[in-house]
Amino acid sequence: MEYELQEIEAHQGPDVTFEGRLLGKYSARSKSSTRWTDYEVWETRGGAWIVVIIGRTSEESEQDYYSVKVLAPGDDQARVIEAMDFMRWGYGPRALAKKLGWNLKVRVD
């Protein structure tokens, strides 16, 4: 998968511009809903992860709502937990984590 220029104007979190590749996405849209949530995880050329939550709408009088979290390169398991915390651990984030092959188990001593 190639890196492409992405620009995201966020309503919550920083506006971001980066060259990234989409690692995975999940849409929680049902057929009858006019509002739903999409989840995306991107990787930048520098190895950062950009986690995006998009509150989508098909209502003409409304706009999509973007929340963004930037996770610096580092310990992947710590980033997985931080990404899941940001996405609030619901069904959609768990489905995306499964697609990405993320380990959601934490060992506690």
Helices and strands as residue ranges (DSSP letters): E 4-8, E 16-27, E 35-44, E 49-57, E 65-71, H 76-87, H 91-100
